[in-house]
């Protein structure tokens, strides 16, 4: 099956990145982001490297020097693509991006069912190319937000890509509430996300397992409120809970513990 919605969402996210890039000054391109060692420009360079790989284009032959934030071969591969473009002007990296996404959109729009069904190793395990593209929405949108946050160009915090990303990250809330924060048996934690993507969630522990439920047995012992941006910053491991704005009502200790364990992309 051709994943039309995934392609539509990816294209919208890619073009939003292009629009953001067109608004940046050279100084803003070089602004540091929450990702160690990476500027706004480096984030886009990273996305270029992955999309080139997806398109079957050659990787850079450049080899970046070792740094303390590179921890595995995938990180080294990413850094090679990033470092290969560090000496370029932001406008040059943007031009490469814009040219590349035209190729990528054409490829995806003209591919058949077999193309999307081919096996692929995704960041979450074995799957199909369609599954990999589903994860690409999250990655591209998160890096767009990294660039926007660093340069002060807020935007695109709602819509299909934002909702897709938040909903993928929401899937791991039971792990955070149940396993990491060790919420007691029979207790529940409510989480309200507002300001962009609106989600009202309740996670309850029953029979030793935490799950998001539509109704609880007893009122939540802690209620956490945070913005869409604060949620994705925590869930994507961009910042720790002491560096974001969130509210906790009820059991303060448990609520703060849940917030401190929110990094879902370790």
C-alpha positions in Angstrom: 0.0 0.0 0.0 1.3 3.5 -0.9 1.4 5.6 2.4 -0.1 8.7 0.9 -0.7 10.4 4.3 2.9 9.7 5.3 4.2 11.2 2.1 2.0 14.3 2.4 3.1 14.8 6.0 6.8 14.4 5.1 6.6 16.8 2.2 4.9 19.4 4.3 7.6 19.0 7.0 10.4 19.2 4.4 9.0 22.4 2.8 8.5 23.9 6.3 12.2 23.3 6.9 12.9 25.1 3.6 10.7 28.0 4.5 12.5 28.3 7.9 15.9 28.2 6.3 14.9 31.0 3.9 14.2 33.2 6.9 17.6 32.6 8.7 20.6 35.0 8.7 24.1 33.5 8.4 24.5 34.2 12.1 21.3 32.3 12.9 22.5 29.3 10.8 25.5 29.0 13.0 23.5 29.3 16.3 24.1 26.4 18.7 21.1 24.1 19.3 20.2 21.8 22.1 22.1 19.0 20.4 25.7 18.9 21.6 28.1 20.4 19.0 25.4 21.0 16.4 24.3 24.4 15.1 21.0 25.1 13.2 22.9 24.4 10.0 24.3 21.1 11.3 20.7 19.9 12.0 19.8 20.5 8.3 23.1 18.9 7.1 22.2 15.8 9.1 18.8 15.6 7.5 20.5 16.0 4.1 22.8 13.1 4.8 19.9 10.8 5.8 17.7 11.8 2.8 20.7 11.2 0.4 21.1 7.7 1.9 17.3 7.1 1.5 17.6 8.2 -2.2 20.5 5.9 -2.8 23.0 8.7 -3.3 26.6 8.4 -2.3 27.6 9.4 1.3 30.4 11.9 1.8 33.9 10.7 1.8 34.8 13.3 4.4 35.7 12.0 7.9 35.0 14.1 10.8 37.3 14.3 13.8 36.3 12.4 16.9 34.4 14.3 19.6 33.0 13.3 23.0 29.4 13.5 21.7 29.9 10.8 19.1 29.2 7.5 20.8 28.6 4.9 18.1 29.1 4.2 14.3 25.8 5.8 13.4 26.7 8.9 15.3 30.1 9.0 13.4 28.3 8.6 10.1 26.0 11.5 10.9 28.9 13.6 12.0 30.7 13.0 8.8 27.8 14.5 6.8 27.5 17.4 9.2 31.2 18.2 9.3 31.5 18.0 5.5 29.2 21.0 5.3 30.3 23.1 8.2 32.5 25.4 6.1 29.6 26.2 3.8 27.3 29.2 4.1 23.8 28.4 5.4 22.3 29.4 2.1 24.4 26.8 0.3 23.2 24.0 2.6 19.7 25.2 2.2 20.1 25.2 -1.6 21.3 21.6 -1.4 18.3 20.7 0.8 15.8 22.3 -1.5 17.2 20.5 -4.5 17.2 17.2 -2.7 13.7 17.3 -1.4 12.4 17.9 -5.0 14.1 14.6 -5.9 12.8 12.9 -2.8 9.2 14.1 -3.4 9.3 13.0 -7.0 10.6 9.5 -5.9 7.9 9.0 -3.3 5.1 10.4 -5.4 5.9 8.0 -8.3 6.9 4.8 -6.4 4.7 1.7 -6.4 3.5 -0.5 -3.6 6.5 -2.8 -3.9 8.9 0.1 -3.2 7.2 0.9 0.1 6.9 -2.7 1.1 10.6 -3.5 0.7 12.3 -4.6 4.0 14.1 -1.9 6.0 15.8 -1.6 9.3 14.2 1.3 11.1 15.3 3.1 14.3 12.7 1.0 16.1 13.7 -2.4 14.5 13.0 -4.4 11.4 10.1 -3.1 9.2 9.4 -1.8 5.7 10.4 1.3 3.9 7.0 2.7 4.7 7.7 2.1 8.4 11.0 3.9 8.0 9.3 6.9 6.4 6.9 7.0 9.3 9.8 7.5 11.7 11.3 10.1 9.3 8.4 12.4 10.1 9.4 12.4 13.7 13.1 13.0 13.0 12.6 15.8 10.5 10.0 17.6 12.6 12.1 17.3 15.8 15.2 18.8 14.0 13.1 21.6 12.6 12.0 22.4 16.1 15.6 22.2 17.3 16.4 24.9 14.7 13.4 27.0 15.5 14.0 26.9 19.2 17.7 27.9 18.8 17.0 30.8 16.4 13.8 32.1 18.0 11.7 31.3 14.9 8.8 29.5 16.6 6.3 27.8 14.4 4.8 24.5 13.0 4.0 23.3 16.5 0.6 22.1 15.3 -0.6 20.1 12.3 0.0 16.7 10.9 3.8 16.4 11.6 3.5 17.7 15.1 0.6 15.5 15.9 2.3 12.4 14.4 5.5 13.1 16.5 3.7 13.7 19.8 1.5 10.6 19.3 4.6 8.4 18.7 6.3 9.8 21.8 3.1 9.4 23.8 3.3 5.6 23.2 6.2 5.3 25.7 4.5 7.2 28.6 3.5 3.9 30.3 7.2 3.0 30.4 8.0 6.4 32.0 5.1 6.3 34.5 5.2 2.6 35.4 8.8 1.4 35.0 11.0 4.5 35.4 9.0 6.4 38.0 7.7 3.3 39.7 4.2 4.7 40.2 2.5 2.4 42.8 -0.1 -0.2 41.9 -3.6 1.2 41.4 -2.4 4.8 41.1 -2.7 7.0 38.0 -0.9 10.1 36.6 -2.6 12.6 34.4 -0.7 14.5 31.7 -2.2 17.5 29.9 -0.3 18.7 26.7 -1.4 22.1 25.4 -0.4 24.9 23.1 0.0 23.3 19.7 -0.9 19.6 19.9 -3.6 19.1 22.6 -3.6 15.8 24.4 -5.2 14.8 27.7 -3.8 11.5 28.9 -4.2 9.3 32.0 -1.7 6.6 32.7 -2.7 4.0 35.4 -0.9 1.1 36.9 -2.9 -2.1 37.2 -1.7 -5.7 37.7 1.9 -4.4 37.7 1.6 -2.7 34.3 1.1 0.9 33.3 -1.2 1.8 30.4 -2.9 4.8 29.0 -6.6 4.5 29.9 -9.8 6.2 29.0 -11.1 6.1 32.6 -9.4 5.5 35.9 -10.4 3.5 38.9 -9.5 6.3 41.2 -8.6 10.0 40.7 -5.0 10.6 39.5 -2.5 11.1 42.3 -0.5 13.6 40.2 -1.5 15.8 37.3 1.2 17.2 35.0 0.7 20.1 32.7 3.1 21.2 30.0 3.2 22.7 26.6 3.7 20.8 23.3 7.2 22.3 23.1 8.1 21.4 26.7 6.8 17.8 26.1 8.8 17.2 23.0 11.9 18.8 24.5 11.7 16.4 27.4 10.6 13.4 25.5 13.3 13.8 22.8 16.0 14.2 25.4 16.8 17.8 24.3 16.7 19.2 27.9 16.3 17.9 31.4 13.2 18.6 33.4 14.8 21.4 35.5 15.2 23.4 32.2 11.6 23.3 31.1 8.4 24.9 32.4 5.8 22.4 33.7 3.2 22.3 36.4 2.5 19.5 38.9 -0.7 19.2 41.0 -1.1 16.6 43.7 1.8 14.3 44.5 4.7 16.7 43.8 7.4 14.0 44.4 5.9 11.6 41.9 5.0 14.3 39.4 8.6 15.7 39.4 10.0 12.1 39.2 7.9 11.4 36.1 9.1 14.6 34.5 12.7 13.8 35.3 12.3 10.4 33.5 10.6 11.7 30.4 13.5 11.2 28.0 12.1 8.6 25.6 14.9 8.7 23.0 17.9 7.6 25.1 
